[in-house]
């Protein structure tokens, strides 16, 4: 099988270039670097970084970056600004137009064998309307509809617009791709797709070397949460569960790292549980070095998300040989093996979550056993090398199919 060698990636964000964190930006950074390491010529089309942003991360040196300006031109900004709804719709549609134009220009200069993009933002929508274009694979993460419904929200007109564009993108794509069987089944039911038509390629990350892993600790449990402080991530459930855990395990500690707008959840927890304030740390959003240190130094990772299509945070913790506590929701059971690499509980169940955390707090040997299995699973299934190999096999299959 001749593997494609010239790959285009159309990314809403890219870690190390125009984004600090986020699963989509991390996926495209890891994918780009992994494909380049396999000898591919990789071009990433992505929005320009903000003014004053640092230079691209060193790991992106082997990747060709093709930024596009997503901002409305001044004349359209003035006209659309007369009505905020018009301005919102125009801004999002202009971004699609600019992204597609940049991708097609790169394709004309040196044709791509295949392009992977994300359904988020529907950036390739205009590309798919062209007769002369490269094959396009659309990776579906958490959908526009799920981002609203799993955050206990009701869709507004702009959400419905995003949902319509996302469905149209998926409908026109040469192949649809996602990262877990559980999420594949969810989107197939939602959009009435045949499961056989949706490929599954798990995410892959840069694994820390074995000699960087700390020795297992037998002392008091240090729990870590990483993520946005929002309903979908279950931060409210965790903060409801943790007082019972800390009361039963007085030496245990919890760190919650991530964006907490206005310190709402921190202040609410401290108001309700002032006696526990010195044992629950809220450092806010942390940089990459601090995040690696947090994974390295914790004993148990916990993220009780009500829904994750995959959950890179679980793999990041597993790679550091940490047991994971999550929920039986979405694609999480495809990533975390209950009782083998971590413990899974029903979503939204603070009592079950507290019981799982307390079980690990009281049993250091269980933490070590689950953590070792987690590391082995991450190496076997979630490396950058695995991601590159599986992606190239899929690209070859799509590129060899009849043209668009």
Buried (B, 14 or more C-beta within 10 A) or exposed (E): EEBBBBBBBBBBBBBBBBBBBBBBBBBBBBBBBBBBBBEBBBBBBBBBBEEEEEEBBEBBEBBBBBBBEBBBEEEBBEBBEEEEEEBBBBBBBBBBBBBBBBBBEBBEEEEBBBBBBBBBBBBBBBBBEEEEBBBBBBBBBBBBBBBBBBBEEEBEEEBEBBBEBBBBBBEBBBBBBBBBBBBBBBBBEBBEBEEEEBBBBBBBBBBBEEEEBEEBBEEEBBBBBBBBBBBBBBBBBBBBBBBBBBBBBEEBBBBBBBEBEEEEBBEEBBEEBEEBEEBBBBEEBBEEEEBBEBBBBBBBBBBBBBBBBBBBBBBBBBBBBBBBBBBBBBBBBBBBBBEBBBBBBEBBBBEBBBBBBBBBBEEBEBBBBBBBBBBBBBBEBBBBEBBBBBBBEBBBBBBEEEEB
